[in-house]
Amino acid sequence: MIASIVTAFYVAGILAAVHAVMTTRTAPGAVAWSVSLVSMPFLAVPAYLVFGRNKFEGMVEIYEDRKDEIDATFDEFERHQEPWIVPANTSYEEAEAIRNLVATRVTRGNRAELLINGEATFDSILEGVAKAQDYVLFQFYMFHDDGLGRRVQQALIERAKAGVRVYVLYDEIGSSGLPARYVNELRAAGAEVSSFKPTQGSRNRFQLNFRNHRKMVVVDGVTGWVGGHNVGDEYLGLDPKLSPFRDTHVRLEGPVVTQLQAVILADWYWATRELLALTWKPTAAEGSDQHAMILPFSPSNHMEVAGLFFVSALNAAKERIWLSAPYFVPDEAVMKALALAALRGVDVRIITTGKPDSWMVYLAAFHFIDKLKGLGIKFYSYEPGFLHEKVMLIDDSIATVGTPNFDNRSFRLNFEVTALIADEAFAREMEEMLERDFAHAVLMDEDVMSKRSIWWRLGVSLSRLAAPVL
């Protein structure tokens, strides 16, 4: 019996090693996996089943199951988008490349409102939910059964009981502590609730490494919200270990909202195989004509869309790149884009948290910060509390607010989404917001690594080895 088990592990290790050689993204990664799978199959085979793939499979196949219906829905979406499309290169010169990556385009007739920190964000979202007449699409990576979680739950229950269609989607990993009671109370009121179910399909059975990290709300196809917040008291600054909590969302009106709605529709269909009947004719924002688009990033794409978007945006910058992210664990292409931007004289400022929620990710960042020293890039450590916002400002007219962290997990493994707003007035608002963040941060010494102890530097080196899955 034992001999059979040992033999089975070694055979599985050899087969997995062949798979790793043929599919792993980088040569060093292929070597590392193949050697470990052959030499240590008892440890490496289970690890490979969970962490060994960076492409999410099955989405194309499930869409083929109802191709005619899905095509008709997206034909309707695109038909109603067409009158609002901004001609190529009139708003954002990289828009055509981005369109080819994500199949969405820049639209006019929008309004974007920055929502700074948790109270402003959830006051806005819950006010919008209370006004819903037809449907509410409510998708978050993380739900907690705490004060904010129950406020959200009761707001959704009230609308469901009023006859509004309510759809709630969450991620299993992010919401792993959510009790069944919370979900059952929503369902009892008439809301439809589902987890994202990333392990659906035989090829995804063990792939716990893929997560739906999106945080999106759409009400009646008219108003939308997207950004960094999750549903939990800590996002209101009520966790003493992380307080004051710093995060940003954006409230959207206009044709861009139906782009956000299309992202939620696709996620809901994957989770439930249900194709929702939604409103696709956009409602223009009254008195505003901001240009905006939604960028969905997914590990089911053939190309690494998130990483390519960031490289494109960084390469397009002429005067300024200001970005805020809790985790700074970029890949080689993004590192080169940042270096090239600094070398051509772009003002590059990056602010990350000084109060970590994960020591491994926090330490890994210093490896990459050290690699970029001597280029004039300014790194800031946000000191008051935990900084969780994911925003970027390019020059004086392009701003993004979304869910992706500046790390390999968001670039390759997570389902993410970002709103891009091409508008000078909105960019000025973000500039003022980031200047306040810089004022509450400490400018890092370029020689921060050399001034730390050998044990601290060892921790940084060991942590960065896990960068591909952080």
C-alpha positions in Angstrom: 0.0 0.0 0.0 2.7 2.5 1.0 4.8 1.6 -2.0 1.8 2.3 -4.3 1.2 5.7 -2.7 4.9 6.6 -3.1 4.9 5.5 -6.7 1.7 7.4 -7.4 3.3 10.6 -6.0 6.4 10.2 -8.1 4.4 9.6 -11.2 2.2 12.6 -10.5 5.3 14.6 -9.9 6.8 13.7 -13.3 3.5 14.4 -15.1 3.1 17.7 -13.3 6.8 18.6 -14.1 6.1 18.1 -17.8 3.0 20.3 -17.5 5.1 23.0 -15.7 7.8 23.0 -18.4 5.1 23.4 -21.1 2.9 26.1 -19.4 4.8 28.0 -16.7 5.1 31.7 -17.6 8.9 32.1 -16.9 11.9 29.9 -17.5 13.1 30.2 -13.8 9.6 29.3 -12.7 9.5 26.3 -14.9 12.8 25.1 -13.6 11.8 25.6 -10.0 8.6 23.8 -10.3 9.9 20.9 -12.4 12.9 20.3 -10.1 10.8 20.4 -6.9 8.0 18.2 -8.4 10.5 15.5 -9.4 12.6 15.7 -6.2 10.0 16.4 -3.6 6.6 15.2 -5.0 5.0 14.8 -1.6 5.2 18.5 -0.9 5.4 19.9 -4.4 2.4 18.1 -6.1 -0.2 19.4 -3.6 1.4 22.9 -3.9 1.3 22.7 -7.7 -2.4 21.8 -7.7 -3.1 25.0 -5.8 -0.5 27.5 -7.0 0.8 26.0 -10.2 -1.3 27.8 -12.7 -1.8 31.5 -13.6 -4.6 31.0 -16.1 -8.2 30.5 -15.0 -10.0 28.0 -17.3 -13.5 27.3 -18.3 -15.0 30.7 -18.9 -14.9 30.5 -22.7 -16.6 27.1 -22.6 -19.4 28.1 -20.3 -20.2 31.1 -22.5 -20.4 28.8 -25.5 -23.2 26.9 -23.7 -25.5 29.9 -24.2 -23.7 31.7 -27.0 -26.7 33.1 -28.8 -28.3 34.6 -25.7 -25.0 36.1 -24.4 -24.1 37.5 -27.8 -27.5 39.1 -28.1 -27.0 40.7 -24.6 -23.6 42.1 -25.5 -24.8 43.2 -28.9 -27.4 45.2 -27.1 -24.9 46.6 -24.7 -22.5 47.7 -27.5 -25.3 49.1 -29.6 -26.3 51.4 -26.8 -22.7 52.3 -26.1 -22.0 53.4 -29.6 -23.4 56.9 -29.5 -21.3 57.7 -26.4 -18.0 56.4 -27.7 -15.2 59.0 -27.8 -13.2 58.9 -31.0 -9.8 57.2 -30.7 -6.9 59.4 -29.4 -9.1 62.4 -28.5 -9.1 61.7 -24.8 -6.4 59.2 -24.0 -3.7 58.3 -26.5 -3.3 54.8 -25.2 -7.1 54.1 -25.4 -6.9 52.1 -28.6 -4.4 49.7 -27.2 -6.4 49.4 -24.0 -9.6 48.8 -26.0 -7.9 45.9 -27.8 -6.9 44.5 -24.4 -10.2 44.8 -22.6 -12.9 45.3 -25.3 -14.2 48.5 -23.8 -13.9 52.0 -25.0 -13.8 55.6 -23.6 -17.2 57.1 -23.3 -18.5 60.6 -22.8 -21.4 61.9 -20.8 -20.1 60.7 -17.4 -19.6 62.1 -13.9 -17.1 60.6 -11.5 -17.1 61.6 -7.8 -14.2 60.8 -5.5 -15.3 59.1 -2.3 -12.5 59.4 0.3 -12.5 56.9 3.1 -15.2 54.6 4.4 -17.9 56.8 5.8 -18.2 58.8 2.5 -18.1 55.6 0.4 -20.8 53.6 2.2 -23.0 56.6 2.9 -23.0 57.2 -0.8 -23.5 53.5 -1.7 -26.3 52.9 0.8 -28.1 56.2 -0.2 -28.0 54.9 -3.8 -29.3 51.4 -2.8 -32.2 53.0 -1.0 -33.2 54.7 -4.2 -33.2 51.6 -6.3 -36.4 50.9 -8.3 -35.5 47.9 -10.5 -32.3 46.1 -9.4 -29.2 46.3 -7.3 -26.0 44.5 -8.3 -23.8 44.3 -5.2 -20.5 42.5 -5.5 -17.6 42.7 -3.0 -14.5 40.6 -2.3 -15.1 40.6 1.4 -18.2 40.7 3.5 -18.0 40.7 7.3 -20.9 40.1 9.7 -20.2 43.2 11.8 -21.7 46.7 12.2 -21.1 47.8 8.6 -21.9 44.3 7.2 -25.3 44.4 9.0 -26.1 47.9 7.8 -25.4 46.7 4.2 -27.5 43.6 4.8 -30.5 45.5 6.1 -30.3 48.0 3.3 -30.4 45.2 0.7 -33.1 43.3 2.6 -35.3 46.5 2.7 -35.0 46.8 -1.1 -35.6 43.1 -1.7 -38.8 43.3 0.4 -39.9 46.3 -1.6 -39.8 44.2 -4.8 -36.4 45.4 -6.1 -34.3 42.6 -7.6 -31.2 42.3 -5.4 -28.1 40.3 -6.5 -25.2 39.8 -4.1 -21.9 38.2 -5.1 -18.9 37.5 -2.9 -15.6 35.7 -3.0 -15.1 32.5 -0.9 -11.6 33.4 0.3 -12.3 37.0 1.0 -15.6 36.2 2.8 -14.5 33.0 4.3 -15.7 34.0 7.8 -19.2 35.0 6.6 -21.7 33.0 8.5 -24.5 31.1 6.7 -27.0 33.0 8.8 -26.0 36.3 7.0 -26.6 34.8 3.6 -29.8 33.0 4.6 -31.4 36.2 5.9 -30.7 37.9 2.6 -32.2 35.0 0.7 -35.3 34.9 3.0 -36.0 38.5 2.1 -35.9 37.6 -1.6 -32.3 38.6 -2.5 -30.3 36.2 -4.7 -26.9 35.5 -3.2 -23.9 33.5 -4.6 -20.2 33.0 -4.0 -18.1 33.4 -7.1 -17.2 29.7 -7.1 -13.7 29.8 -8.6 -13.3 26.0 -8.3 -16.2 25.1 -10.7 -15.1 22.7 -13.4 -12.7 19.8 -13.2 -9.7 21.9 -14.2 -10.3 24.4 -11.4 -11.0 21.9 -8.7 -7.9 22.7 -6.6 -7.2 26.2 -7.8 -7.8 28.1 -4.6 -5.2 30.7 -5.7 -7.7 32.5 -8.0 -9.8 35.2 -6.3 -12.4 37.6 -7.4 -11.1 40.8 -5.8 -13.6 43.2 -7.4 -15.7 45.6 -5.4 -18.6 47.0 -7.5 -22.2 48.2 -7.1 -24.7 49.2 -9.8 -28.2 50.5 -9.1 -30.7 50.4 -12.0 -28.0 50.6 -14.6 -27.7 54.4 -13.8 -25.3 54.7 -10.9 -22.2 52.7 -10.1 -19.5 52.5 -7.5 -16.0 50.9 -7.7 -12.8 51.1 -5.6 -10.8 49.7 -2.8 -13.3 49.3 0.1 -14.7 46.0 1.3 -17.7 45.5 3.6 -16.3 45.5 7.1 -15.9 47.7 10.1 -12.2 48.1 9.5 -13.0 50.0 6.4 -14.7 52.6 8.5 -11.5 52.9 10.7 -13.0 50.9 13.6 -10.1 48.3 13.8 -7.6 49.8 16.3 -4.7 47.9 14.7 -5.3 49.5 11.3 -7.0 52.7 12.2 -7.2 55.3 10.7 -8.0 53.3 7.6 -7.3 55.1 4.3 -9.1 54.0 1.2 -10.8 55.5 -1.9 -13.9 54.6 -4.0 -15.5 56.5 -6.9 -19.2 57.0 -7.7 -20.1 56.9 -11.4 -22.9 58.2 -13.5 -23.3 57.9 -17.3 -22.6 55.3 -20.0 -19.6 54.1 -18.0 -22.0 52.5 -15.5 -23.3 50.0 -18.0 -19.7 49.0 -18.7 -19.3 48.3 -15.0 -22.6 46.4 -15.1 -21.3 44.2 -17.9 -18.4 43.1 -15.6 -20.8 42.1 -12.8 -23.1 40.3 -15.3 -20.2 38.2 -16.5 -19.1 37.3 -13.0 -22.7 36.5 -12.0 -23.1 34.2 -15.0 -19.9 32.3 -14.1 -21.1 31.8 -10.6 -24.7 30.9 -11.2 -25.1 30.2 -15.0 -28.0 32.8 -14.8 -28.1 35.6 -17.5 -29.7 38.6 -15.8 -32.2 40.8 -17.6 -30.7 44.3 -17.1 -31.1 47.8 -18.6 -28.4 48.6 -21.2 -29.5 52.0 -22.5 -27.2 54.5 -20.7 -28.4 57.5 -18.9 -26.1 60.5 -19.4 -24.9 62.3 -16.3 -26.8 65.6 -16.0 -24.5 68.6 -16.5 -21.3 66.6 -16.9 -19.4 65.3 -19.9 -16.4 63.5 -18.3 -14.7 60.8 -20.4 -14.4 57.4 -18.7 -14.1 53.7 -19.2 -14.1 50.5 -17.2 -11.1 48.2 -17.4 -11.8 44.6 -16.2 -8.8 42.4 -15.6 -9.0 38.6 -15.4 -6.7 35.6 -15.2 -8.9 34.0 -17.9 -7.5 36.3 -20.5 -4.9 35.0 -22.9 -2.7 38.0 -22.2 -1.8 39.5 -18.8 -4.1 42.5 -19.2 -3.6 44.2 -15.9 0.2 44.2 -16.2 0.0 45.4 -19.9 -2.4 48.2 -18.9 0.0 49.5 -16.2 3.0 49.3 -18.5 1.0 51.2 -21.2 -0.1 53.9 -18.7 3.4 54.3 -17.3 5.0 54.5 -20.7 2.4 57.2 -21.8 3.3 59.5 -18.9 5.1 62.7 -19.9 5.1 64.7 -16.7 3.8 62.8 -13.7 3.1 59.3 -12.3 1.6 59.4 -8.8 0.2 56.1 -7.5 -1.0 54.8 -4.2 -1.1 51.1 -3.4 -0.9 49.1 -0.1 1.4 46.5 -1.7 4.3 47.2 -4.0 5.4 43.9 -5.5 5.6 44.7 -9.3 6.8 42.4 -12.1 9.9 43.0 -14.3 8.0 44.8 -17.1 6.4 47.3 -14.7 9.7 47.9 -12.9 11.3 48.7 -16.3 8.4 51.1 -17.2 8.8 52.9 -13.9 12.6 53.1 -14.4 12.2 54.5 -17.9 9.7 57.0 -16.8 12.0 58.3 -14.1 14.9 58.4 -16.6 13.0 60.6 -19.0 12.2 63.1 -16.2 8.7 62.1 -15.2 7.8 63.0 -11.6 7.3 59.5 -10.1 5.9 59.2 -6.6 4.6 56.0 -5.0 2.9 55.9 -1.6 2.4 52.6 0.2 1.3 51.8 3.7 3.6 52.2 6.7 1.3 50.1 8.9 1.1 46.6 7.2 -1.6 44.0 7.5 0.8 41.4 6.0 4.4 41.4 7.0 5.5 39.2 4.1 4.0 41.5 1.4 5.3 44.6 3.4 8.8 43.2 3.5 8.8 42.0 -0.1 8.1 45.6 -1.2 11.5 46.8 0.0 13.3 44.6 -2.4 11.6 46.3 -5.3 12.0 49.8 -3.8 15.7 49.1 -3.4 16.0 48.0 -7.0 14.7 51.4 -8.2 16.9 53.6 -6.0 19.1 56.2 -7.7 16.5 57.1 -10.3 14.8 59.9 -8.4 11.6 57.9 -7.7 10.1 59.1 -4.4 8.7 56.4 -2.2 6.4 57.5 0.7 5.4 55.5 3.8 1.9 56.4 4.9 2.1 56.7 8.7 -1.3 57.4 10.4 -2.8 54.0 9.6 -3.3 51.4 7.0 -3.4 52.7 3.4 -5.5 50.5 1.2 -6.4 52.7 -1.8 -5.5 51.7 -5.3 -5.4 54.9 -7.4 -3.1 56.4 -10.1 -2.6 59.8 -11.6 -1.0 60.2 -14.9 0.0 63.8 -16.0 -2.8 66.3 -15.5 -5.8 64.4 -17.1 -5.8 60.7 -16.5 -6.8 59.1 -13.2 -7.7 55.6 -12.2 -9.6 54.3 -9.1 -10.0 50.5 -8.8 -9.4 47.3 -7.0 -6.0 46.0 -8.2 -3.0 46.2 -5.9 0.4 46.9 -7.5 1.5 43.3 -7.2 1.8 40.1 -9.2 -1.4 38.6 -7.6 -3.5 41.5 -9.0 -1.6 41.5 -12.3 -2.0 37.8 -12.9 -4.2 35.8 -10.5 -7.1 38.0 -9.4 -10.2 39.2 -11.1 -9.9 43.0 -10.8 -11.6 46.1 -12.2 -10.5 49.8 -12.6 -12.3 53.0 -13.6 -10.2 55.2 -15.8 -11.4 58.9 -15.9 -9.8 61.2 -18.5 -10.8 64.6 -17.2 -8.7 67.5 -16.0 -11.1 68.6 -13.2 -11.3 65.1 -11.8 -7.5 64.8 -12.0 -7.1 68.0 -10.0 -9.3 66.5 -7.3 -7.1 63.4 -7.2 -4.0 65.6 -7.2 -5.3 67.4 -4.1 -6.2 64.1 -2.4 -2.8 62.6 -3.0 -1.0 65.7 -1.9 -2.9 65.3 1.5 -1.8 61.7 1.6 1.9 62.7 0.9 1.6 65.2 3.7 0.7 62.4 6.1 3.5 60.2 4.9 7.3 60.0 5.4 9.6 60.1 2.4 11.7 57.0 2.5 15.5 57.2 2.5 17.0 55.7 -0.7 19.4 53.7 1.4 16.7 52.3 3.7 17.8 48.7 3.0 21.5 49.2 3.9 20.5 50.8 7.2 18.5 47.9 8.4 19.8 44.8 10.2 21.0 41.7 8.4 18.0 39.8 9.8 15.6 42.4 8.4 17.3 42.2 5.0 17.1 38.4 5.1 13.4 38.7 5.8 13.0 41.0 2.7 15.0 38.6 0.5 12.9 35.6 1.7 9.6 37.4 1.3 10.3 38.5 -2.2 10.8 34.8 -3.2 7.0 34.5 -2.8 6.3 37.5 -5.0 4.7 35.5 -7.8 1.8 34.5 -5.4 1.6 37.4 -3.0 
